[in-house]
Amino acid sequence: MSLITPNFDRSVVVRSADAEVVGRAPTTIRLLADSSSTGGALSTQRVTLANGADGARPHHHANSAELFYLLDGTAQLLSGEQVVTAERGDLVIVPPGVAHAFAATPGENADILIVITPGVERFEYFRHLELVAYGKVPPESLLEVQELYDTYFQGSATWDAARA
């Protein structure tokens, strides 16, 4: 077993008013702390999804676990071949290498705190997603940065069936 030793010596404080927000309804992402600010310990963001909006298509991280904590609402989360319906206060942690995805449950809203550990520089990834959403770069451009952001896209018949 390897141990990641974070390398930072000051508390990280992010005020709500200072957090960068990318996207717009029905999907907004508040960038809270990136790996560089936590010495590699984690990266974290808050994702707000309105009215059944998709959060992320199926993908996996080769080197990081991902934690989803439902601050409010109801979400569907893919973890491997299982789709979990999570409600306010529920926690789902997906280990490295396991396919996962998330979305607000159809007709519902979801407010999710997401933590990736060990941390990966992710803020540029979310800015890239915003460019895709606004049609400024093609979706295929994400395939070029999969390794950089430890985010590897894949298909999932289980997820497709749950979201149909």
LINQUI-V890273 format. One record per residue. RES is the residue in three letters. PHI is phi as a letter, one per 30 degrees, with the letter a starting at -180 (NA if undefined). Layout:
RES,PHI  RES,PHI
This chain:
MET,NA  SER,c  LEU,c  ILE,d  THR,c  PRO,d  ASN,b  PHE,a  ASP,b  ARG,b  SER,d  VAL,c  VAL,b  VAL,b  ARG,d  SER,e  ALA,d  ASP,c  ALA,d  GLU,d  VAL,c  VAL,c  GLY,i  ARG,a  ALA,e  PRO,c  THR,b  THR,b  ILE,b  ARG,c  LEU,d  LEU,c  ALA,b  ASP,c  SER,e  SER,d  SER,d  THR,c  GLY,h  GLY,i  ALA,d  LEU,a  SER,b  THR,b  GLN,b  ARG,c  VAL,c  THR,c  LEU,b  ALA,c  ASN,h  GLY,i  ALA,d  ASP,d  GLY,c  ALA,b  ARG,d  PRO,e  HIS,a  HIS,b  HIS,c  ALA,d  ASN,b  SER,b  ALA,d  GLU,b  LEU,c  PHE,b  TYR,b  LEU,d  LEU,d  ASP,a  GLY,i  THR,b  ALA,b  GLN,c  LEU,b  LEU,d  SER,b  GLY,i  GLU,c  GLN,c  VAL,c  VAL,c  THR,c  ALA,c  GLU,c  ARG,e  GLY,i  ASP,d  LEU,b  VAL,b  ILE,b  VAL,c  PRO,d  PRO,e  GLY,i  VAL,c  ALA,d  HIS,a  ALA,a  PHE,a  ALA,a  ALA,d  THR,d  PRO,e  GLY,i  GLU,c  ASN,c  ALA,b  ASP,b  ILE,b  LEU,c  ILE,c  VAL,b  ILE,c  THR,b  PRO,d  GLY,d  VAL,b  GLU,d  ARG,c  PHE,e  GLU,d  TYR,d  PHE,d  ARG,d  HIS,d  LEU,e  GLU,d  LEU,d  VAL,d  ALA,d  TYR,d  GLY,i  LYS,d  VAL,b  PRO,d  PRO,e  GLU,d  SER,d  LEU,d  LEU,d  GLU,d  VAL,c  GLN,e  GLU,d  LEU,e  TYR,c  ASP,h  THR,b  TYR,c  PHE,d  GLN,a  GLY,d  SER,a  ALA,d  THR,d  TRP,d  ASP,e  ALA,d  ALA,d  ARG,c  ALA,d
